[in-house]
């Protein structure tokens, strides 16, 4: 028959053993989310990446680093850059990237977030310094693609994919803004002058065609003269000195057009 007193003597040891096992298991069982990976090192040697879900490590022997695989946004602070045509501008940008290889992101660079930030700043300075101000303002899409291509090539050995780079804002000095406003105003005046000159050219062309027509048809010119006098008669009473033949023609034209009050004619022979 077992001695109950002797069994109680082993109870603290059993409880202690259970506590150690529970603590060991709690330290061994790890979970990472769907968008995370765990890069595991055992005594300093790389074992690889685990996840998503549950995995096990050996406490005090293994350690791991979590890496987020989601798209990350980096706001590049404003950089004071001198363009190719010696204009100082303030340019800021946004970089979108994600980690596609967590092992490379951990083993090839100490802090890939900081590294991407610094690389984006220096690349932004290099690219903007190679273009002129007009190109920077009008061809942003091309500059964005160039920035993305360079950053993607540099960060590829780090296990990072740069998906997009976008210039946010280009700040110009006040003197340059005033000069651009004057340039825009001068351009509008130039266009107005060109339109006015084009109108004069078209009008002169029409007048030349009309003169040629009147030259070929003198009767039409005569009717136009009479019509002009009728128009004058509609405004106010006037005394018009004209040949007698013109007066008779004018009166006949006035009757035909229904003008009862026409200009007073003083005819001469």
C-alpha positions in Angstrom: 0.0 0.0 0.0 1.4 3.4 -1.0 2.3 5.9 1.6 0.2 9.0 1.1 2.7 11.1 3.0 5.5 10.0 0.7 3.4 10.9 -2.4 2.9 14.4 -1.1 6.6 14.9 -0.9 6.9 14.7 -4.7 3.9 17.0 -5.4 6.0 20.3 -5.3 8.5 18.8 -7.7 5.7 17.8 -10.1 4.1 21.2 -9.9 7.4 22.9 -10.5 8.0 20.6 -13.5 4.7 21.4 -15.0 5.3 25.1 -14.5 8.7 24.8 -16.3 7.1 22.8 -19.2 4.3 25.4 -19.5 6.8 28.3 -19.5 9.0 26.4 -22.0 6.1 25.8 -24.3 4.9 29.4 -24.1 8.4 30.6 -25.0 8.6 28.0 -27.8 5.3 28.6 -29.6 5.2 31.7 -31.8 2.6 33.0 -34.2 2.9 35.5 -37.0 0.1 37.0 -39.1 -0.6 36.5 -42.7 1.3 39.6 -43.8 4.3 38.8 -41.6 7.3 36.5 -41.7 9.7 35.5 -39.0 13.4 35.2 -39.9 14.9 32.7 -37.4 18.5 32.6 -36.2 19.9 29.6 -34.2 23.0 30.5 -32.2 23.7 33.2 -34.8 23.2 31.0 -37.8 20.3 31.7 -40.3 17.7 29.0 -40.4 15.3 30.8 -42.8 11.9 32.4 -42.7 8.8 31.0 -41.1 5.1 31.9 -41.3 2.4 32.7 -41.5 0.7 30.9 -38.6 2.3 29.0 -35.8 5.9 27.8 -35.5 8.3 26.7 -32.8 11.7 27.9 -31.6 14.1 26.7 -28.9 14.1 29.2 -26.1 17.5 30.9 -25.3 18.9 29.2 -28.5 16.8 30.7 -31.3 15.8 34.3 -31.9 13.8 35.7 -34.7 12.9 39.1 -36.3 9.5 39.9 -37.7 9.3 41.4 -41.1 6.1 43.1 -42.4 5.4 42.3 -46.1 2.7 44.9 -46.5 3.1 48.0 -48.8 5.0 50.7 -46.9 4.8 54.4 -47.5 7.8 56.7 -46.9 7.3 60.4 -47.0 10.6 62.0 -48.3 11.0 65.4 -46.6 11.4 68.5 -48.7 14.9 68.8 -50.3 16.4 72.1 -51.5 17.8 71.3 -54.9 19.4 73.3 -57.6 18.1 72.4 -61.1 20.1 72.2 -64.3 19.3 75.8 -65.1 20.4 77.1 -61.7 17.0 77.5 -60.0 16.7 76.6 -56.4 13.5 74.6 -55.7 12.0 72.6 -52.8 10.9 69.2 -53.8 9.3 66.4 -51.7 8.1 63.0 -52.7 6.4 59.8 -51.5 8.0 56.3 -52.0 5.9 53.1 -52.0 7.7 49.8 -51.4 7.2 46.4 -50.0 9.5 43.5 -48.8 9.4 40.5 -51.2 12.3 38.6 -49.5 12.4 38.9 -45.7 15.7 37.0 -45.4 17.5 39.5 -47.6 15.8 42.4 -45.9 17.2 41.3 -42.6 20.6 40.0 -43.6 21.7 42.5 -46.3 20.8 45.8 -44.7 20.7 46.8 -41.0 17.5 49.0 -41.2 15.9 48.8 -44.6 13.3 51.5 -43.8 16.0 54.0 -43.0 18.1 52.8 -46.0 15.2 53.3 -48.4 14.6 56.8 -47.0 18.2 57.9 -47.4 18.4 56.3 -50.9 15.2 58.1 -51.9 16.6 61.5 -50.8 19.9 61.2 -52.6 18.3 59.8 -55.7 15.8 62.7 -55.7 18.6 65.2 -55.5 20.5 63.5 -58.3 17.6 63.3 -60.7 16.1 66.8 -60.1 19.6 68.3 -60.4 19.9 66.9 -63.9 16.7 68.5 -65.3 15.6 72.0 -66.0 12.8 73.8 -64.2 10.4 73.6 -67.1 10.9 69.8 -67.5 10.5 69.4 -63.7 7.1 71.2 -63.8 5.7 69.6 -67.0 7.2 66.1 -67.1 6.6 64.8 -63.6 5.5 61.4 -64.7 8.7 60.8 -66.5 10.7 61.9 -63.5 8.6 59.6 -61.3 9.4 56.6 -63.5 13.1 57.4 -63.5 13.2 57.7 -59.7 11.3 54.4 -59.4 13.6 52.5 -61.8 16.8 53.7 -60.0 15.4 53.0 -56.5 14.1 49.6 -57.5 17.4 48.6 -59.0 19.3 49.7 -55.9 17.0 48.0 -53.4 16.5 44.8 -55.2 19.5 43.1 -53.5 17.9 44.0 -50.2 14.8 42.0 -51.0 12.7 45.2 -51.5 10.4 46.1 -54.4 9.8 49.8 -55.0 6.3 50.0 -56.6 6.0 53.7 -57.1 7.6 57.1 -56.5 5.5 60.3 -56.7 6.7 63.9 -56.5 4.3 65.7 -54.1 5.1 69.3 -54.5 7.6 71.6 -56.2 8.1 74.9 -54.2 9.5 77.9 -56.2 11.1 81.0 -54.7 8.9 84.2 -54.7 11.1 85.9 -57.3 10.6 83.0 -59.7 6.9 83.0 -59.2 6.7 86.7 -60.0 8.8 86.1 -63.1 6.6 83.2 -64.3 3.5 85.4 -63.7 5.0 88.1 -65.9 5.9 85.6 -68.5 2.4 84.2 -68.5 1.0 87.7 -68.9 3.3 88.5 -71.8 2.3 85.2 -73.4 -1.4 86.2 -73.2 -0.7 89.6 -74.7 1.3 87.9 -77.5 -1.6 85.6 -78.3 -4.1 88.6 -78.2 -1.9 90.5 -80.7 -1.6 87.4 -82.9 -5.4 86.9 -82.9 -5.9 90.6 -83.7 -3.4 90.5 -86.5 -5.0 87.3 -87.9 -8.4 89.1 -87.8 -7.0 92.0 -89.7 -5.5 89.7 -92.3 -8.7 87.9 -92.8 -10.7 91.2 -93.0 -8.3 92.7 -95.5 -8.5 89.5 -97.6 -12.3 89.8 -97.6 -12.1 93.5 -98.5 -9.8 92.8 -101.4 -12.3 90.2 -102.7 -15.1 92.8 -102.3 -13.1 95.4 -104.1 -12.4 93.0 -107.0 -16.1 92.2 -107.1 -17.1 95.9 -107.2 -14.5 96.5 -109.9 -16.1 93.8 -112.1 -19.7 94.9 -111.2 -20.0 98.7 -111.0 -23.7 98.5 -110.5 -23.2 96.7 -107.2 -20.9 99.5 -106.0 -23.5 102.0 -107.0 -26.2 100.2 -105.0 -23.8 100.0 -102.0 -23.3 103.8 -102.1 -27.1 104.3 -102.2 -27.6 101.8 -99.3 -25.0 103.6 -97.2 -26.9 106.9 -97.7 -30.1 105.2 -96.7 -28.5 104.0 -93.5 -27.3 107.5 -92.7 -30.9 108.7 -93.2 -32.2 106.4 -90.6 -30.0 107.9 -87.8 -30.6 111.7 -88.2 -31.4 114.4 -90.8 -28.4 115.3 -92.9 -27.8 117.4 -96.0 -25.9 115.4 -98.6 -24.4 117.2 -101.6 -24.5 114.7 -104.5 -25.0 114.7 -108.3 -28.6 115.0 -109.5 -28.5 111.5 -110.9 -27.4 110.1 -107.5 -30.3 111.9 -105.8 -32.9 110.4 -108.1 -31.4 107.0 -107.6 -31.4 107.5 -103.8 -35.0 108.5 -103.7 -36.0 105.5 -105.8 -34.0 103.2 -103.6 -35.5 104.8 -100.5 -39.0 104.2 -101.8 -38.1 100.6 -102.6 -36.7 100.0 -99.1 -39.6 101.8 -97.4 -37.7 104.7 -96.0 -40.0 107.7 -95.9 -37.6 110.1 -94.3 -34.3 110.3 -96.0 -31.4 112.6 -96.2 -31.8 116.0 -97.7 -30.0 116.1 -101.0 -28.5 119.2 -102.6 -27.9 118.2 -106.2 -25.3 119.7 -108.5 -25.2 119.5 -112.3 
